[in-house]
Amino acid sequence: MKHHNCPVHRTGAILLALACATVSAWAADDLRAELGKVPFKIVFETYRDGNWEIFQVNADGSQPVNLTKTPKINESYPQVSPDGSKIAFTVDEGEGEAKARNVYMMNADGTGRALVAKHARYPVWKRQGSALCYLPDEQEQFSIRDYASKGLCFYDPATRRAEPHPNADLHHLYNLGCTADDKWILSTVHAGMNFKHAILAISAHGKEVFNLKIPGCRPHVSPDGKHVAWNASDFVIRVGELDFSGLEPKVINQRDAVASQKPVEVYQAAWSPDGRYLAYTSGTKTEKKLAAPPELIGVEAPGWNIFVADAHSSNRCVQLTTDGCSNKEPDWSPLPLRK
């Protein structure tokens, strides 16, 4: 991708190159050629020329397209609908005390933008139909904290109405994901609901909440609902099988799909529509004391790029973007990009 005024520290670039070598660089060319035949696209947030935009590329990283093209509006966290026709995303709007994070949706080509909810974050589509889930903000005052939420809502684009989840105790959730049958919602919780930090399985239509007892955060459910990928640590993306057959849901047969070395982090894994690949972001953590973590939405992450890994291997991955323009939060689109 073309460089667009994106400062990348030389040290960070070198470390990232070393990380690529660690994760089986021998397989990179082979995997890139494989991805060149994949019909799916990848969308992600990126910070360039002083503005956050949503870009889309082919599965091998070719043909980048700016979907938003809004130099004075900051869009982030794109989430593609199961049929590929819509993209939900967040927008940080306003200045000072009036600044707010809001949820929007648009057509897959960037047209038809519509407001879903003010003071909200982390939209995700239900797998059945066109409804959206999102998290209302804990307070109207703007916050970049990923867990600054209280409650959970379901939004119907047809009626433009939102309904609250039946469990009013949901608090400090982030990174939602729905199972294939829409019966369960997976989410991270931080300092809420009597949990210090955990990944939860939440009944979509009831009040049941279960701790999946797996370390880390940011779960992403495979399209068939059988697997989950998540951050087991800042340096490991792990996958496992979802098991809802017992009295409590659990994750079995866990293994590492991507493992990096300090200080290069790997984050925000997302399954491809066919369940064969994981898109994710990787870069070095900021060295500035008290600085916001670069993996957060709306936080610049110089040197961070988008990668794709083979979901069924270990450390078979390839780097898609190279400009380091805070490329983060990837998601897959099941439809080819229109010419």
LOMI-392163 format. One record per residue (C-alpha): residue in three letters; y, z, x; residue number from 1. Coordinates in nm, 3 decimals. Each point is the difference from the previous one (the first is absolute). Layout:
<pt fidren="ALA" y="Y" z="Z" x="X" mitor="NUM"/>
...
This chain:
<pt fidren="MET" y="0.000" z="0.000" x="0.000" mitor="1"/>
<pt fidren="LYS" y="0.353" z="-0.076" x="0.115" mitor="2"/>
<pt fidren="HIS" y="0.200" z="0.279" x="0.161" mitor="3"/>
<pt fidren="HIS" y="0.282" z="0.123" x="-0.230" mitor="4"/>
<pt fidren="ASN" y="0.212" z="0.256" x="0.179" mitor="5"/>
<pt fidren="CYS" y="-0.287" z="0.247" x="0.024" mitor="6"/>
<pt fidren="PRO" y="0.024" z="0.222" x="0.307" mitor="7"/>
<pt fidren="VAL" y="-0.343" z="0.070" x="0.152" mitor="8"/>
<pt fidren="HIS" y="-0.026" z="0.244" x="0.289" mitor="9"/>
<pt fidren="ARG" y="-0.187" z="-0.154" x="0.292" mitor="10"/>
<pt fidren="THR" y="-0.207" z="0.316" x="0.052" mitor="11"/>
<pt fidren="GLY" y="-0.110" z="-0.003" x="-0.365" mitor="12"/>
<pt fidren="ALA" y="-0.094" z="-0.367" x="0.023" mitor="13"/>
<pt fidren="ILE" y="-0.212" z="0.064" x="0.309" mitor="14"/>
<pt fidren="LEU" y="-0.176" z="0.294" x="-0.164" mitor="15"/>
<pt fidren="LEU" y="-0.068" z="-0.207" x="-0.308" mitor="16"/>
<pt fidren="ALA" y="-0.150" z="-0.274" x="0.213" mitor="17"/>
<pt fidren="LEU" y="-0.225" z="0.258" x="0.163" mitor="18"/>
<pt fidren="ALA" y="-0.107" z="0.119" x="-0.343" mitor="19"/>
<pt fidren="CYS" y="-0.091" z="-0.356" x="-0.095" mitor="20"/>
<pt fidren="ALA" y="-0.212" z="-0.023" x="0.311" mitor="21"/>
<pt fidren="THR" y="-0.169" z="0.325" x="-0.098" mitor="22"/>
<pt fidren="VAL" y="-0.093" z="-0.129" x="-0.344" mitor="23"/>
<pt fidren="SER" y="-0.222" z="-0.284" x="0.112" mitor="24"/>
<pt fidren="ALA" y="0.241" z="-0.271" x="0.108" mitor="25"/>
<pt fidren="TRP" y="-0.309" z="-0.211" x="0.070" mitor="26"/>
<pt fidren="ALA" y="-0.033" z="-0.047" x="-0.375" mitor="27"/>
<pt fidren="ALA" y="0.368" z="-0.080" x="-0.071" mitor="28"/>
<pt fidren="ASP" y="-0.017" z="-0.378" x="0.034" mitor="29"/>
<pt fidren="ASP" y="-0.323" z="-0.017" x="-0.195" mitor="30"/>
<pt fidren="LEU" y="0.142" z="0.215" x="-0.281" mitor="31"/>
<pt fidren="ARG" y="0.328" z="-0.192" x="-0.010" mitor="32"/>
<pt fidren="ALA" y="-0.190" z="-0.325" x="-0.046" mitor="33"/>
<pt fidren="GLU" y="-0.201" z="0.166" x="-0.275" mitor="34"/>
<pt fidren="LEU" y="0.316" z="0.122" x="-0.175" mitor="35"/>
<pt fidren="GLY" y="0.145" z="-0.349" x="0.019" mitor="36"/>
<pt fidren="LYS" y="-0.254" z="-0.101" x="-0.265" mitor="37"/>
<pt fidren="VAL" y="0.072" z="0.297" x="-0.229" mitor="38"/>
<pt fidren="PRO" y="0.201" z="-0.107" x="-0.309" mitor="39"/>
<pt fidren="PHE" y="0.172" z="0.336" x="-0.050" mitor="40"/>
<pt fidren="LYS" y="0.353" z="0.094" x="0.103" mitor="41"/>
<pt fidren="ILE" y="0.140" z="0.327" x="0.136" mitor="42"/>
<pt fidren="VAL" y="0.332" z="0.152" x="-0.106" mitor="43"/>
<pt fidren="PHE" y="0.182" z="0.273" x="0.189" mitor="44"/>
<pt fidren="GLU" y="0.334" z="0.168" x="0.048" mitor="45"/>
<pt fidren="THR" y="0.208" z="-0.089" x="0.305" mitor="46"/>
<pt fidren="TYR" y="0.338" z="0.103" x="0.140" mitor="47"/>
<pt fidren="ARG" y="0.209" z="-0.278" x="0.149" mitor="48"/>
<pt fidren="ASP" y="0.371" z="-0.069" x="0.037" mitor="49"/>
<pt fidren="GLY" y="0.075" z="0.350" x="-0.128" mitor="50"/>
<pt fidren="ASN" y="-0.188" z="-0.041" x="-0.327" mitor="51"/>
<pt fidren="TRP" y="-0.343" z="0.064" x="-0.150" mitor="52"/>
<pt fidren="GLU" y="-0.172" z="-0.304" x="-0.151" mitor="53"/>
<pt fidren="ILE" y="-0.344" z="-0.089" x="-0.133" mitor="54"/>
<pt fidren="PHE" y="-0.178" z="-0.278" x="0.190" mitor="55"/>
<pt fidren="GLN" y="-0.322" z="-0.187" x="-0.066" mitor="56"/>
<pt fidren="VAL" y="-0.229" z="-0.169" x="0.253" mitor="57"/>
<pt fidren="ASN" y="-0.337" z="-0.171" x="0.006" mitor="58"/>
<pt fidren="ALA" y="-0.299" z="0.217" x="0.083" mitor="59"/>
<pt fidren="ASP" y="0.020" z="-0.116" x="0.362" mitor="60"/>
<pt fidren="GLY" y="0.372" z="0.081" x="0.024" mitor="61"/>
<pt fidren="SER" y="0.126" z="-0.358" x="-0.029" mitor="62"/>
<pt fidren="GLN" y="0.273" z="-0.140" x="-0.228" mitor="63"/>
<pt fidren="PRO" y="0.222" z="0.307" x="-0.057" mitor="64"/>
<pt fidren="VAL" y="0.210" z="-0.010" x="-0.316" mitor="65"/>
<pt fidren="ASN" y="0.281" z="0.236" x="-0.103" mitor="66"/>
<pt fidren="LEU" y="-0.068" z="0.076" x="-0.366" mitor="67"/>
<pt fidren="THR" y="0.307" z="0.212" x="-0.070" mitor="68"/>
<pt fidren="LYS" y="0.287" z="-0.155" x="0.202" mitor="69"/>
<pt fidren="THR" y="0.245" z="0.277" x="-0.086" mitor="70"/>
<pt fidren="PRO" y="0.214" z="0.086" x="0.305" mitor="71"/>
<pt fidren="LYS" y="0.171" z="0.292" x="-0.178" mitor="72"/>
<pt fidren="ILE" y="-0.301" z="0.146" x="-0.186" mitor="73"/>
<pt fidren="ASN" y="-0.282" z="0.195" x="0.166" mitor="74"/>
<pt fidren="GLU" y="-0.346" z="-0.078" x="-0.142" mitor="75"/>
<pt fidren="SER" y="-0.319" z="0.164" x="0.121" mitor="76"/>
<pt fidren="TYR" y="-0.360" z="0.099" x="-0.087" mitor="77"/>
<pt fidren="PRO" y="-0.125" z="-0.324" x="-0.165" mitor="78"/>
<pt fidren="GLN" y="-0.305" z="0.033" x="-0.225" mitor="79"/>
<pt fidren="VAL" y="-0.159" z="-0.317" x="-0.141" mitor="80"/>
<pt fidren="SER" y="-0.152" z="-0.007" x="-0.349" mitor="81"/>
<pt fidren="PRO" y="-0.376" z="-0.066" x="-0.022" mitor="82"/>
<pt fidren="ASP" y="0.059" z="-0.355" x="-0.127" mitor="83"/>
<pt fidren="GLY" y="0.261" z="-0.071" x="0.267" mitor="84"/>
<pt fidren="SER" y="0.274" z="-0.090" x="-0.247" mitor="85"/>
<pt fidren="LYS" y="0.228" z="0.302" x="0.054" mitor="86"/>
<pt fidren="ILE" y="0.118" z="0.225" x="0.281" mitor="87"/>
<pt fidren="ALA" y="0.118" z="0.357" x="-0.055" mitor="88"/>
<pt fidren="PHE" y="0.223" z="0.153" x="0.265" mitor="89"/>
<pt fidren="THR" y="0.263" z="0.265" x="0.066" mitor="90"/>
<pt fidren="VAL" y="0.372" z="-0.047" x="0.057" mitor="91"/>
<pt fidren="ASP" y="0.234" z="0.249" x="0.167" mitor="92"/>
<pt fidren="GLU" y="0.329" z="-0.046" x="-0.184" mitor="93"/>
<pt fidren="GLY" y="0.343" z="0.160" x="0.011" mitor="94"/>
<pt fidren="GLU" y="0.182" z="0.197" x="0.267" mitor="95"/>
<pt fidren="GLY" y="0.050" z="0.367" x="0.076" mitor="96"/>
<pt fidren="GLU" y="-0.078" z="0.234" x="-0.289" mitor="97"/>
<pt fidren="ALA" y="-0.055" z="-0.301" x="-0.228" mitor="98"/>
<pt fidren="LYS" y="-0.283" z="-0.139" x="0.215" mitor="99"/>
<pt fidren="ALA" y="-0.334" z="-0.025" x="-0.179" mitor="100"/>
<pt fidren="ARG" y="-0.348" z="-0.144" x="0.049" mitor="101"/>
<pt fidren="ASN" y="-0.101" z="-0.209" x="-0.302" mitor="102"/>
<pt fidren="VAL" y="-0.308" z="-0.202" x="-0.099" mitor="103"/>
<pt fidren="TYR" y="0.028" z="-0.369" x="-0.087" mitor="104"/>
<pt fidren="MET" y="-0.232" z="-0.290" x="-0.068" mitor="105"/>
<pt fidren="MET" y="0.037" z="-0.376" x="0.051" mitor="106"/>
<pt fidren="ASN" y="-0.196" z="-0.322" x="-0.015" mitor="107"/>
<pt fidren="ALA" y="-0.215" z="-0.084" x="0.301" mitor="108"/>
<pt fidren="ASP" y="0.258" z="-0.254" x="0.122" mitor="109"/>
<pt fidren="GLY" y="0.282" z="0.258" x="-0.007" mitor="110"/>
<pt fidren="THR" y="0.159" z="-0.108" x="-0.329" mitor="111"/>
<pt fidren="GLY" y="0.033" z="0.195" x="-0.325" mitor="112"/>
<pt fidren="ARG" y="0.090" z="0.339" x="0.147" mitor="113"/>
<pt fidren="ALA" y="-0.010" z="0.284" x="-0.256" mitor="114"/>
<pt fidren="LEU" y="0.058" z="0.376" x="0.020" mitor="115"/>
<pt fidren="VAL" y="-0.305" z="0.215" x="-0.074" mitor="116"/>
<pt fidren="ALA" y="0.130" z="0.353" x="0.062" mitor="117"/>
<pt fidren="LYS" y="0.294" z="0.172" x="0.164" mitor="118"/>
<pt fidren="HIS" y="-0.057" z="0.288" x="0.242" mitor="119"/>
<pt fidren="ALA" y="-0.365" z="-0.097" x="0.058" mitor="120"/>
<pt fidren="ARG" y="-0.234" z="-0.108" x="0.279" mitor="121"/>
<pt fidren="TYR" y="-0.349" z="-0.117" x="0.100" mitor="122"/>
<pt fidren="PRO" y="-0.080" z="-0.253" x="-0.276" mitor="123"/>
<pt fidren="VAL" y="-0.358" z="-0.124" x="-0.028" mitor="124"/>
<pt fidren="TRP" y="-0.162" z="-0.234" x="-0.250" mitor="125"/>
<pt fidren="LYS" y="-0.289" z="0.096" x="-0.220" mitor="126"/>
<pt fidren="ARG" y="-0.300" z="-0.221" x="0.071" mitor="127"/>
<pt fidren="GLN" y="-0.053" z="-0.087" x="-0.367" mitor="128"/>
<pt fidren="GLY" y="0.297" z="-0.171" x="-0.164" mitor="129"/>
<pt fidren="SER" y="0.361" z="0.003" x="0.115" mitor="130"/>
<pt fidren="ALA" y="0.103" z="0.366" x="-0.027" mitor="131"/>
<pt fidren="LEU" y="0.167" z="0.179" x="0.289" mitor="132"/>
<pt fidren="CYS" y="-0.030" z="0.356" x="0.126" mitor="133"/>
<pt fidren="TYR" y="0.290" z="0.162" x="0.182" mitor="134"/>
<pt fidren="LEU" y="0.121" z="0.341" x="0.113" mitor="135"/>
<pt fidren="PRO" y="0.329" z="0.142" x="-0.135" mitor="136"/>
<pt fidren="ASP" y="0.221" z="0.166" x="0.258" mitor="137"/>
<pt fidren="GLU" y="-0.006" z="0.376" x="0.023" mitor="138"/>
<pt fidren="GLN" y="0.379" z="0.003" x="-0.016" mitor="139"/>
<pt fidren="GLU" y="0.275" z="-0.258" x="-0.036" mitor="140"/>
<pt fidren="GLN" y="0.133" z="0.067" x="0.348" mitor="141"/>
<pt fidren="PHE" y="-0.130" z="-0.273" x="0.232" mitor="142"/>
<pt fidren="SER" y="-0.276" z="0.091" x="0.244" mitor="143"/>
<pt fidren="ILE" y="-0.205" z="-0.200" x="0.250" mitor="144"/>
<pt fidren="ARG" y="-0.281" z="0.259" x="-0.017" mitor="145"/>
<pt fidren="ASP" y="-0.317" z="-0.176" x="-0.109" mitor="146"/>
<pt fidren="TYR" y="-0.106" z="0.290" x="-0.225" mitor="147"/>
<pt fidren="ALA" y="0.335" z="0.049" x="-0.180" mitor="148"/>
<pt fidren="SER" y="-0.158" z="-0.058" x="-0.342" mitor="149"/>
<pt fidren="LYS" y="-0.081" z="0.191" x="-0.317" mitor="150"/>
<pt fidren="GLY" y="-0.223" z="-0.139" x="-0.273" mitor="151"/>
<pt fidren="LEU" y="-0.162" z="-0.341" x="-0.046" mitor="152"/>
<pt fidren="CYS" y="0.086" z="-0.273" x="-0.252" mitor="153"/>
<pt fidren="PHE" y="-0.161" z="-0.312" x="-0.143" mitor="154"/>
<pt fidren="TYR" y="0.230" z="-0.295" x="-0.072" mitor="155"/>
<pt fidren="ASP" y="-0.078" z="-0.288" x="-0.237" mitor="156"/>
<pt fidren="PRO" y="0.202" z="-0.312" x="0.093" mitor="157"/>
<pt fidren="ALA" y="-0.054" z="-0.149" x="-0.346" mitor="158"/>
<pt fidren="THR" y="0.169" z="0.288" x="-0.183" mitor="159"/>
<pt fidren="ARG" y="0.209" z="0.123" x="0.296" mitor="160"/>
<pt fidren="ARG" y="-0.105" z="0.353" x="-0.085" mitor="161"/>
<pt fidren="ALA" y="-0.133" z="0.272" x="0.228" mitor="162"/>
<pt fidren="GLU" y="-0.244" z="0.273" x="-0.097" mitor="163"/>
<pt fidren="PRO" y="-0.060" z="0.317" x="0.205" mitor="164"/>
<pt fidren="HIS" y="-0.342" z="0.088" x="0.135" mitor="165"/>
<pt fidren="PRO" y="-0.168" z="0.273" x="-0.212" mitor="166"/>
<pt fidren="ASN" y="-0.009" z="0.237" x="0.298" mitor="167"/>
<pt fidren="ALA" y="0.353" z="0.141" x="0.024" mitor="168"/>
<pt fidren="ASP" y="-0.088" z="0.197" x="0.315" mitor="169"/>
<pt fidren="LEU" y="-0.020" z="-0.305" x="0.226" mitor="170"/>
<pt fidren="HIS" y="0.243" z="0.066" x="0.282" mitor="171"/>
<pt fidren="HIS" y="0.079" z="-0.130" x="0.350" mitor="172"/>
<pt fidren="LEU" y="-0.232" z="-0.301" x="-0.020" mitor="173"/>
<pt fidren="TYR" y="0.041" z="-0.321" x="0.199" mitor="174"/>
<pt fidren="ASN" y="-0.183" z="-0.330" x="0.058" mitor="175"/>
<pt fidren="LEU" y="-0.181" z="-0.053" x="-0.328" mitor="176"/>
<pt fidren="GLY" y="-0.307" z="-0.220" x="-0.043" mitor="177"/>
<pt fidren="CYS" y="-0.209" z="-0.083" x="-0.309" mitor="178"/>
<pt fidren="THR" y="-0.376" z="-0.050" x="-0.014" mitor="179"/>
<pt fidren="ALA" y="-0.135" z="-0.327" x="-0.138" mitor="180"/>
<pt fidren="ASP" y="-0.064" z="0.148" x="-0.346" mitor="181"/>
<pt fidren="ASP" y="0.338" z="0.181" x="-0.006" mitor="182"/>
<pt fidren="LYS" y="-0.173" z="0.329" x="-0.075" mitor="183"/>
<pt fidren="TRP" y="0.115" z="0.166" x="0.323" mitor="184"/>
<pt fidren="ILE" y="0.313" z="0.007" x="0.208" mitor="185"/>
<pt fidren="LEU" y="-0.020" z="0.089" x="0.369" mitor="186"/>
<pt fidren="SER" y="0.303" z="0.153" x="0.166" mitor="187"/>
<pt fidren="THR" y="0.117" z="0.215" x="0.288" mitor="188"/>
<pt fidren="VAL" y="0.157" z="0.336" x="-0.083" mitor="189"/>
<pt fidren="HIS" y="0.221" z="0.200" x="0.233" mitor="190"/>
<pt fidren="ALA" y="0.113" z="0.357" x="-0.069" mitor="191"/>
<pt fidren="GLY" y="-0.064" z="-0.026" x="-0.372" mitor="192"/>
<pt fidren="MET" y="-0.251" z="0.102" x="-0.269" mitor="193"/>
<pt fidren="ASN" y="-0.126" z="0.282" x="0.223" mitor="194"/>
<pt fidren="PHE" y="-0.099" z="-0.247" x="0.273" mitor="195"/>
<pt fidren="LYS" y="0.144" z="0.004" x="0.349" mitor="196"/>
<pt fidren="HIS" y="-0.109" z="-0.358" x="0.066" mitor="197"/>
<pt fidren="ALA" y="-0.288" z="-0.194" x="-0.157" mitor="198"/>
<pt fidren="ILE" y="-0.121" z="-0.329" x="-0.146" mitor="199"/>
<pt fidren="LEU" y="-0.069" z="0.040" x="-0.371" mitor="200"/>
<pt fidren="ALA" y="-0.193" z="-0.177" x="-0.272" mitor="201"/>
<pt fidren="ILE" y="0.201" z="0.039" x="-0.322" mitor="202"/>
<pt fidren="SER" y="-0.137" z="-0.084" x="-0.344" mitor="203"/>
<pt fidren="ALA" y="0.220" z="-0.278" x="-0.137" mitor="204"/>
<pt fidren="HIS" y="-0.025" z="0.122" x="-0.358" mitor="205"/>
<pt fidren="GLY" y="-0.075" z="0.370" x="0.036" mitor="206"/>
<pt fidren="LYS" y="0.101" z="0.307" x="0.197" mitor="207"/>
<pt fidren="GLU" y="-0.286" z="0.003" x="0.251" mitor="208"/>
<pt fidren="VAL" y="0.098" z="0.009" x="0.367" mitor="209"/>
<pt fidren="PHE" y="-0.251" z="0.004" x="0.287" mitor="210"/>
<pt fidren="ASN" y="0.051" z="0.042" x="0.372" mitor="211"/>
<pt fidren="LEU" y="-0.196" z="-0.277" x="0.172" mitor="212"/>
<pt fidren="LYS" y="-0.017" z="0.220" x="0.311" mitor="213"/>
<pt fidren="ILE" y="0.073" z="-0.277" x="0.245" mitor="214"/>
<pt fidren="PRO" y="0.264" z="0.046" x="0.272" mitor="215"/>
<pt fidren="GLY" y="0.324" z="-0.192" x="0.005" mitor="216"/>
<pt fidren="CYS" y="0.206" z="-0.196" x="-0.252" mitor="217"/>
<pt fidren="ARG" y="0.087" z="-0.335" x="-0.161" mitor="218"/>
<pt fidren="PRO" y="-0.322" z="-0.102" x="-0.178" mitor="219"/>
<pt fidren="HIS" y="-0.043" z="-0.362" x="-0.108" mitor="220"/>
<pt fidren="VAL" y="-0.284" z="-0.094" x="-0.238" mitor="221"/>
<pt fidren="SER" y="-0.189" z="-0.326" x="0.048" mitor="222"/>
<pt fidren="PRO" y="0.034" z="-0.253" x="-0.287" mitor="223"/>
<pt fidren="ASP" y="-0.360" z="0.061" x="-0.112" mitor="224"/>
<pt fidren="GLY" y="0.065" z="0.375" x="-0.008" mitor="225"/>
<pt fidren="LYS" y="-0.294" z="0.078" x="0.227" mitor="226"/>
<pt fidren="HIS" y="0.182" z="0.084" x="0.323" mitor="227"/>
<pt fidren="VAL" y="0.310" z="0.176" x="0.120" mitor="228"/>
<pt fidren="ALA" y="0.199" z="-0.039" x="0.322" mitor="229"/>
<pt fidren="TRP" y="0.236" z="0.271" x="0.120" mitor="230"/>
<pt fidren="ASN" y="0.178" z="0.149" x="0.299" mitor="231"/>
<pt fidren="ALA" y="-0.239" z="0.258" x="0.143" mitor="232"/>
<pt fidren="SER" y="0.273" z="0.068" x="0.257" mitor="233"/>
<pt fidren="ASP" y="0.306" z="-0.175" x="0.145" mitor="234"/>
<pt fidren="PHE" y="-0.237" z="-0.198" x="0.221" mitor="235"/>
<pt fidren="VAL" y="-0.304" z="-0.068" x="-0.221" mitor="236"/>
<pt fidren="ILE" y="-0.055" z="-0.207" x="-0.315" mitor="237"/>
<pt fidren="ARG" y="-0.328" z="0.103" x="-0.158" mitor="238"/>
<pt fidren="VAL" y="-0.203" z="-0.152" x="-0.283" mitor="239"/>
<pt fidren="GLY" y="-0.262" z="0.154" x="-0.225" mitor="240"/>
<pt fidren="GLU" y="-0.189" z="-0.051" x="-0.324" mitor="241"/>
<pt fidren="LEU" y="0.135" z="0.152" x="-0.321" mitor="242"/>
<pt fidren="ASP" y="-0.266" z="0.193" x="-0.188" mitor="243"/>
<pt fidren="PHE" y="0.077" z="0.102" x="-0.360" mitor="244"/>
<pt fidren="SER" y="-0.364" z="0.062" x="-0.098" mitor="245"/>
<pt fidren="GLY" y="0.005" z="0.380" x="0.036" mitor="246"/>
<pt fidren="LEU" y="0.192" z="0.286" x="-0.155" mitor="247"/>
<pt fidren="GLU" y="0.286" z="-0.062" x="0.242" mitor="248"/>
<pt fidren="PRO" y="0.109" z="-0.326" x="0.164" mitor="249"/>
<pt fidren="LYS" y="-0.055" z="-0.025" x="0.374" mitor="250"/>
<pt fidren="VAL" y="0.016" z="-0.240" x="0.293" mitor="251"/>
<pt fidren="ILE" y="-0.324" z="-0.074" x="0.185" mitor="252"/>
<pt fidren="ASN" y="-0.112" z="-0.213" x="0.297" mitor="253"/>
<pt fidren="GLN" y="0.330" z="0.030" x="0.182" mitor="254"/>
<pt fidren="ARG" y="0.077" z="-0.199" x="0.315" mitor="255"/>
<pt fidren="ASP" y="0.302" z="-0.105" x="0.207" mitor="256"/>
<pt fidren="ALA" y="0.121" z="-0.356" x="-0.058" mitor="257"/>
<pt fidren="VAL" y="0.299" z="0.016" x="0.237" mitor="258"/>
<pt fidren="ALA" y="0.059" z="0.256" x="0.275" mitor="259"/>
<pt fidren="SER" y="0.301" z="-0.014" x="0.228" mitor="260"/>
<pt fidren="GLN" y="0.111" z="0.205" x="0.300" mitor="261"/>
<pt fidren="LYS" y="0.304" z="0.223" x="0.027" mitor="262"/>
<pt fidren="PRO" y="0.287" z="-0.064" x="-0.034" mitor="263"/>
<pt fidren="VAL" y="-0.076" z="-0.315" x="-0.203" mitor="264"/>
<pt fidren="GLU" y="-0.051" z="0.086" x="-0.367" mitor="265"/>
<pt fidren="VAL" y="-0.181" z="-0.193" x="-0.274" mitor="266"/>
<pt fidren="TYR" y="0.103" z="0.042" x="-0.363" mitor="267"/>
<pt fidren="GLN" y="0.007" z="-0.126" x="-0.359" mitor="268"/>
<pt fidren="ALA" y="-0.332" z="-0.182" x="-0.035" mitor="269"/>
<pt fidren="ALA" y="-0.040" z="-0.238" x="-0.297" mitor="270"/>
<pt fidren="TRP" y="-0.316" z="-0.181" x="-0.111" mitor="271"/>
<pt fidren="SER" y="-0.008" z="-0.377" x="-0.041" mitor="272"/>
<pt fidren="PRO" y="-0.093" z="-0.131" x="-0.349" mitor="273"/>
<pt fidren="ASP" y="-0.352" z="-0.085" x="0.118" mitor="274"/>
<pt fidren="GLY" y="-0.050" z="0.338" x="0.172" mitor="275"/>
<pt fidren="ARG" y="-0.065" z="-0.159" x="0.341" mitor="276"/>
<pt fidren="TYR" y="0.319" z="0.093" x="0.184" mitor="277"/>
<pt fidren="LEU" y="0.256" z="0.275" x="0.043" mitor="278"/>
<pt fidren="ALA" y="0.366" z="-0.073" x="0.062" mitor="279"/>
<pt fidren="TYR" y="0.186" z="0.282" x="0.173" mitor="280"/>
<pt fidren="THR" y="0.304" z="0.078" x="0.212" mitor="281"/>
<pt fidren="SER" y="0.012" z="0.132" x="0.355" mitor="282"/>
<pt fidren="GLY" y="0.263" z="0.117" x="0.245" mitor="283"/>
<pt fidren="THR" y="0.116" z="0.290" x="0.214" mitor="284"/>
<pt fidren="LYS" y="0.139" z="0.322" x="-0.139" mitor="285"/>
<pt fidren="THR" y="0.368" z="0.065" x="0.064" mitor="286"/>
<pt fidren="GLU" y="0.078" z="0.213" x="0.304" mitor="287"/>
<pt fidren="LYS" y="0.317" z="0.143" x="-0.154" mitor="288"/>
<pt fidren="LYS" y="-0.024" z="0.365" x="-0.096" mitor="289"/>
<pt fidren="LEU" y="0.039" z="0.075" x="-0.372" mitor="290"/>
<pt fidren="ALA" y="-0.002" z="-0.372" x="-0.079" mitor="291"/>
<pt fidren="ALA" y="-0.164" z="-0.115" x="-0.324" mitor="292"/>
<pt fidren="PRO" y="-0.356" z="-0.129" x="0.049" mitor="293"/>
<pt fidren="PRO" y="0.006" z="-0.382" x="0.029" mitor="294"/>
<pt fidren="GLU" y="-0.283" z="-0.042" x="-0.252" mitor="295"/>
<pt fidren="LEU" y="0.224" z="0.121" x="-0.286" mitor="296"/>
<pt fidren="ILE" y="0.154" z="-0.246" x="-0.246" mitor="297"/>
<pt fidren="GLY" y="0.357" z="-0.090" x="0.087" mitor="298"/>
<pt fidren="VAL" y="-0.025" z="0.130" x="0.358" mitor="299"/>
<pt fidren="GLU" y="0.049" z="-0.247" x="0.282" mitor="300"/>
<pt fidren="ALA" y="-0.306" z="-0.046" x="0.223" mitor="301"/>
<pt fidren="PRO" y="0.093" z="-0.224" x="0.296" mitor="302"/>
<pt fidren="GLY" y="-0.306" z="-0.163" x="0.149" mitor="303"/>
<pt fidren="TRP" y="-0.224" z="0.047" x="-0.304" mitor="304"/>
<pt fidren="ASN" y="-0.205" z="-0.302" x="-0.109" mitor="305"/>
<pt fidren="ILE" y="-0.260" z="-0.109" x="-0.253" mitor="306"/>
<pt fidren="PHE" y="-0.367" z="-0.031" x="0.098" mitor="307"/>
<pt fidren="VAL" y="-0.322" z="-0.098" x="-0.177" mitor="308"/>
<pt fidren="ALA" y="-0.339" z="0.155" x="0.072" mitor="309"/>
<pt fidren="ASP" y="-0.353" z="-0.088" x="-0.103" mitor="310"/>
<pt fidren="ALA" y="-0.077" z="0.275" x="-0.253" mitor="311"/>
<pt fidren="HIS" y="-0.370" z="-0.002" x="0.080" mitor="312"/>
<pt fidren="SER" y="0.024" z="0.020" x="0.379" mitor="313"/>
<pt fidren="SER" y="0.159" z="0.238" x="0.247" mitor="314"/>
<pt fidren="ASN" y="0.322" z="-0.100" x="0.175" mitor="315"/>
<pt fidren="ARG" y="-0.034" z="-0.371" x="-0.072" mitor="316"/>
<pt fidren="CYS" y="0.365" z="-0.075" x="-0.071" mitor="317"/>
<pt fidren="VAL" y="0.283" z="-0.242" x="0.062" mitor="318"/>
<pt fidren="GLN" y="0.380" z="0.034" x="0.010" mitor="319"/>
<pt fidren="LEU" y="0.186" z="-0.214" x="-0.257" mitor="320"/>
<pt fidren="THR" y="0.371" z="0.065" x="0.063" mitor="321"/>
<pt fidren="THR" y="0.153" z="0.028" x="0.345" mitor="322"/>
<pt fidren="ASP" y="0.373" z="0.056" x="-0.056" mitor="323"/>
<pt fidren="GLY" y="-0.029" z="0.377" x="-0.046" mitor="324"/>
<pt fidren="CYS" y="0.252" z="-0.001" x="-0.286" mitor="325"/>
<pt fidren="SER" y="-0.128" z="0.320" x="-0.164" mitor="326"/>
<pt fidren="ASN" y="-0.279" z="-0.197" x="-0.167" mitor="327"/>
<pt fidren="LYS" y="-0.180" z="0.250" x="-0.223" mitor="328"/>
<pt fidren="GLU" y="-0.173" z="0.069" x="-0.333" mitor="329"/>
<pt fidren="PRO" y="-0.216" z="-0.314" x="-0.026" mitor="330"/>
<pt fidren="ASP" y="-0.172" z="-0.105" x="-0.321" mitor="331"/>
<pt fidren="TRP" y="-0.205" z="-0.307" x="-0.090" mitor="332"/>
<pt fidren="SER" y="0.072" z="-0.271" x="-0.252" mitor="333"/>
<pt fidren="PRO" y="-0.307" z="-0.171" x="-0.150" mitor="334"/>
<pt fidren="LEU" y="0.184" z="-0.325" x="-0.066" mitor="335"/>
<pt fidren="PRO" y="0.093" z="-0.276" x="0.247" mitor="336"/>
<pt fidren="LEU" y="0.370" z="-0.041" x="0.073" mitor="337"/>
<pt fidren="ARG" y="0.146" z="-0.286" x="-0.201" mitor="338"/>
<pt fidren="LYS" y="0.151" z="-0.287" x="0.194" mitor="339"/>
